[in-house]
Amino acid sequence: MAPDFTYSSERSSDRPPLVVIRSSDPCFLDVLRCCGKADIPVVPVVFYWEGSGPWISEYSCYYKDPVQIPNPARDEAGAVSALQELGQQLLDRYGCKMMIVPTSDTSQVFLQQYFEALKPFYFQMGNSDFNSSCMDRIYKDHFAHLMEEAGLPIPRSFACSDPSDIPAILQRIDYPCVFKPAIKDITNSFQTLHDKKKAVECGDESSLIAGLEGALQKGYRLVVQEKIVFDRLEDEMTCYVYADGNHRVRMFSGQHKIEEHPKPYGTGVASRFIYKEELQPLAQRLVTALKWRGFLGIEFMRDSRDGQWKIIEANMRPWLSILFQAHVGFNYIEYLYRDLYEDLHGLPDLLLPDVRQRTQPFYRLHMRVFLDMILNSASTAEDALNALGQWLESHKGDLCLTSFIAADPVPGIRELELLQADYPPWMKNAIQLLMAYLNCFQPDKFQKGSDDTRNDGRS
């Protein structure tokens, strides 16, 4: 299938675009908005399958001239061919290769699996020249090996690719533990088979043996990992970094959950921007061990048994809160673009949160989970309005919603319309109150070049 692509007069005439693959719609929307905030042109690449959607990203003012390719899960060769044809058109137009950006683990695996076929047309994050595959580091067992070699604190981890590996693992593992695929396949089949879970928890030897044998029979390469137990939500932390071609961290920020639903171990309702200075040296050592160039999201947990921060994993592609970081002033997409096409000269050697960003409350609110939480605590419209008002009153600060921003409001409005259809009629008042609060009290902080949200070291 040839890409459905035509050049538009609206495209930038001089700046090469980023090519962004839509696989996770919320992450894709975040990346589009990060690009829009930095005035970076984008070529959105999309594919569909039966039952897919609704795609709220298609309501964004930054969603223009999409390129449709075959679904890689159904037609890998067709998808690669379409990307090659698109890449050649862009190469002819701009005279240089483009950076291609995945928006999920599965699309990253797809792009890395066909790295050599796409290499004449596209750069990908990872190595010093953006021109070599990073597939080996995506494998969780190899990632754990690199962390252990560097002496970095990680949960005890064991590779399991054959039933003969199981006895040795049983002798060394403690419970509870988890097992998960060393790498996701393009169809994300492991989560499909395990009730959407990224990892399977085992509390004893018999459940671990049964789980490993069943997954190995289905052809999975696995990692078994001790489960880190932590006491408080603030003991689960995600740090974000941008590393240059010399593998030096040039930008560092972070966030942690402050509320989840249902409790415990539910999805994050709200997160808060935070700077955790003690994790910065660990992040730099991780970047050095990976020999990484580009951005990373590093997940940490503080182990309640020894009080030590442990590295759980590193996300080597955009994450679901990348727009929130840009909202506060850390636009990792912009740094990637400048690093590739314009270099990082003139920017700080290391960009860290300033006093305002460290002390002023910045919250990211997951709209659907937040409204589910309100619904769960209420049985009438009055209850819902009271619960919503109390939450907003006790979390005064700067709110960033997963889909609603003032400069690009339609996707958020569309999501709320879809949510209303799932909720009882009396919840409509709570949704309208939330919209009124956002419109009245959240200034438009996403205008291009806004001094309030740009953080380029000049403040």
N, C-alpha and C positions, 0 to 999 in steps of 0.2 A: 504493500500500500504506500503510495507516494504521500509525503506530508502535505496536508492541506494548508499551504503557506503562501501568502502574498505580502509583498512589502507595502507598508502604509506610509503615507506622507507624514503621519504623526510620529513615526519612529525617529529617534535621534539621527541626525545626518552625519555626525562625526564620532560619537562615542560608541564603542562596541557594546552590544547588550550582553547581559547574563542570560543563559538558557536555563530555565527552571522547570524541572519535571514535577508534575502534580501526581502524587500518590496519596499523601496525607493532606486532605483539603485544609484543615486548620493551619498546619505548618506552611503549606503552599501560600495561603492567604497572608500569613505573617511575613513570609519572604517577599511577596509582592509589595507589601506596605513598607518594609525596610528599604526596598529599592526605591519606592516612590518618595520616601522621606529624604533620601540622598540623591534624588534626581538621576537614578541609574536606569537606563532603558532595559527592558525585559522582553524575552521571547518566551511566553508560557507554552509549555508542551504538555498536552493532556491526552488521556485515553479513557475509554469507558468500558463497562461490562454490564451484563444483564443484572438489573437490580441496583446498579450504582447510583449514587446521588442521594438526596439533593446536594448540589455543589454550591454552597453559599459564596465561594470565591468568585463565581461567575457574575456576581452582583457588584464586585469591587470596581471602583473607578480606575484601578491600576491593571485590571484584566483586559488587555487589548490584543487583537490579532493573534488568537491562540493557534497553535499548530497541533493538529490531531494526528496521533500515530496509533498503530495497532497496540492492543493490550499485550505487554511483554509476557504476562503469565500464560497467554494463549498462543502468541505468535512472536517468539523471541527474534527470529530471523527477520520478520517483517518490521518489527520495531527498530532493530539495529539498522536495517536498510533505510528506513525513513529518517532516522537521526543522521545517518551519513549524508543523505541527500540534502537535508536541512543544513548540516554543517558545511557542505560544499557551497551552498548558496550564500551563507554568511561569510565564508572565507573569501569568496569572489567579491562580495560587497565591501567588506571591511579590510581585507588584506591581512588578517591575523586570525589565529585560533580564538575560540570562545571558551569561557569557563562554563561548565555544565554543573548544575547544582541539584542533587536529589533532595526529596523532602520526606523520606522515610528510610528505614533500614533496608526494606525490600528493593526500593529503586536504587539505593546505593550499591547493593549486591549486584543488581543487574548491570549497572554502569561499569562496575569493577570487573565483572566476569567478561565483559566485551571491551575491556580497556584498549587492547591493541587495535581492534577494529575501529574504535572511535578516536584513537590517538591522533590521526592526521588532522582532525577537525576541532577537538576539544581538549582543554586542560581539565584536570580534576585535582581537588585538594589532597594533600598528604605529604608528598616529597618536596625537597628543596626547590626543584624546578617546575613543580606542578605537572610533570610530564612522565611520571612513573606510577605504577600501580601501588596502592596501599592495601591490597586484598589481604596480605598476610596479617596485618595488624587488626583487621576487622574480626578475625577469628578469636573468640574469647579465650581459648586455651593458649594460643600463641601470645595474646595480650598479657595473660597472667604470667607466662614465662618471662616476658620482657620486664614486667614489674618486679618479679622475684629476682631477676638478674641485677636489677638496679637497686635492690635492697629497699623497695618501697612497700609500705604496709598494705596488704590486701588480705581478704579472707582466704583461708586455706582452700586451694583449688586443685582439682585433679582432672586430667583429660581422660575421656572414656570413649573409645572408638570401636571397641571389640569386647565381647563377653569375657575374654581372658583378662581384661583390665579390672573387672569388678572385685575379685578377691583382695587385691592390694588396696583398693579404695576402701573396702569395708574395714580393713585393719587400721586405717589412718583417719577416717572421717568421724566427726562427732555429730550428734543430733541435737536440735533439728538441722537439716541441711536442705539444699535445693539442687535440682539438676535442670539444665536448660540446653538448648542447641548451641553448639560452638559458633554457628552462623545461621542466620535466617535464610530460607530459600525465597525465591521470587514470589511464591504464592502464600508465604507466611503460614505454611501448613501446620507447624508445631502448635501455634496458638489456636488454630482451628480445631485441632484434635484434643486440646486440653482446656476447653471452656474459656478461651481467650486469654489464658494465663501465659505470661512470658516465661515463667519458671514453675516447676512443680515442687512443692515442699514435701519432705519425707521426715517422719518423726521416729522411725525405727528401721532396723536392718531389712526386715521383710518387705516393707513398702518401697524401700530404695531398690532392692534387688528386682522386684516386680516392675517398677517403673523403668529402670535402666534396660532390662531385658526387652520390655515391650517397645521402647523407643529405638533401641539398636536394631531390632527386627524390622523396623520401618525405615532403616537406613540413615538415622540421624547420627551425626558426630556430636558428642555431648561434653559438657563440663559439669562436674559435681563440685559444689561450693558450700562451705559452712555458712549457715545463716547468721548474720550479724544482728544481735538484739540491741535495740537502743531504747532509752527511757522516755525521751521527749521529742516532739516534732522538730525542734531546732537542732537535734542531733542527727538529722538527715539533711544534708546540704548539697546543693549543686553549684559548682563554680564554673565560670566560663572564661576562656582565654582566647587570645589571638596570638599566634606565634609566627615570627618572620622566617625568612629563608635560612637564617643562622640558628633557628630553633630557640630563639629568645622570646619569652612572653612579652608582648607589647601592650596588652590590654587585659585587665582582670576585673571580674565582677562576680556577683552571685545572688542566690535567693534561697529561701527555705519555706516549707509549708507552715502556715500558722493555724490552719483548720482543715479538717478532712471529713468526708461523708461517704458512707456511714463510718462510725467510730467502732473499734479501731481499724487501722489498715485500709481505710477507704481511699477514694480519689481525692486529690487536693481540691478543696473549695477555694481557698485563698492562699497566696504566697506573698512574701514580703522581700523586697530587695534588701540585700545585706552585704557587708564587706567583712570577710573573715581573714584577717591578716595572717593567722597561723597556717592557713592552707596554701598561701601563695608559694612558699618554697617547695611544697609537695607538688604543686601544679607545674612548676618549672622543671623539677626532676622528671616528672612524667613526660612532659614535652620532649626533654632531652633523650629519654629512653626510647620514645617512639620516633625520634628524628622527624618531628612533625612540623609542617608549615600549613597554616590555615587556622580555622577556629575549632574549638573542642568544647563539649560540655562534660564536665567531670563530676561524677556522683560520689559523694563521701558519706560515710556513716561513722558516728562515734560509738565504738564498741563499749557497751555498759560493763563488760567484764574487766577491761583493762584501761578504759578511758581514752583509748587511742583512736584517732581518726583512721579509717580504712578506705582505700580506693575500691569502689564497687565496680565501676566500669567507666568508659569514656565514649560518649556519642560523637562520632566523627562526621557528622552532617548536621544540618540545622535542626533545632529542637523546638518543642511546642511553645516555648516562652521567649523565643528570640526577638519577637516584637516588643515584649515587655522590657527587655534589656535596652533596646533602642529607645523606647519611651523614656527611660531614665537618663539615657545619654551614651549608651554603649552599643553602637550599631556595628555588629560583627560582619554583616553583609557589606557594609560600606568599606570596612577595613580590608576585607578580601578583595574587593574591586580595586581599591587604591593600591594595594600591594601588587596586584597583577599588572595593572595598566599605568599606574601613575607613581608608584613606589611610596614608601612611608616616610621619606625625608620631610622634615619640618614638623612631624608629629612627635609627641613625647616619647622618650625611650621606654617608659612604662606608664600607661594611662591607668590610674586608679580612681576610685570614687572620691570626690571632694567632700568637704565638710557638710554641705547641704545634702548631697546624695547619701551620706552615711547617717544623717540624723533625721531627715524628713521622711515620714512614712510613705513609701510607694508600695501599692498593693496590686497584685494581679488576681482578678476574679474570674473563675471558671463559670460562665453564665449558666449553663445547663445544670451543673452539679449544685450551684448555689441555689437556684430556684427549686431543685429537687429537695434540698435541705429545708428551705422555707416551707414547701408543701408538706414535708414529713412532720413538721412541728405545728401545723395548723389544720383546722377543720372548717374554718369560715374565712370569709374575706377579711373580717376585722382582725382575726388571729394572724393572717398572712401579712397584713399591712403593719401590724405591731412588730412582728418578728423582723420584717425587712427594715423598718425604721430603727429598731434597737441595734441591729447589726451595723447599719450605716453610721449611727450615732457613736458607736463604740470603736469604729475603725475610721476615724477621720484622717484624711490624707489624700493622696493622689491615686485614683483608681484607674486601672487599665483592664478592660474586659477582653475576653478571648476573641470576640468577634466585633464588638462595637467600638469605633473611635469616631470622634467628631468630624474629622476630615474625610472619612470614608464610611458613612453611617449605614449605607443600604444593606451590606451583608449582616450587620447586627440586627437591624430591623427585620430582615427576612428570617433570621434564626429565631427571633422572638415570635414572629408569626407562626413559624412551624412548631415552636414549643407550646404556644397557646392551644394548638389543636390536640396536644397530648394531655393537657391539664384540665381540671374542672373549671367551669365558667367563672367561678368566683376568684380564681387565681389571676384573671385578667387585670383586676385592679392593682395587684401587687406588681405585675409586669409593667403596667403603665406608670406606676410610681417610680420604679427603677429607671425607666426611660426619662421621666421628668427630672429625676435627680441627676442623671448623666448629662442631660441637655443644659440644666441650669447651673450645675456646680463644677462640671469638668470642662475647663477651657480647652480650646483647640490647640493641643500641644503637638500636632503632627504636621503643621504647615512646613513646607520645604524651607530648610534653613533657619528654623526657629531657634533663637538664642537660648530658649529655655531647655531645649532637649539636645542640641548639638553639644558634644563634648569632645573637642579636638585639642584640648590642652591650652586654649587661649584664655580660659577663665581664671 
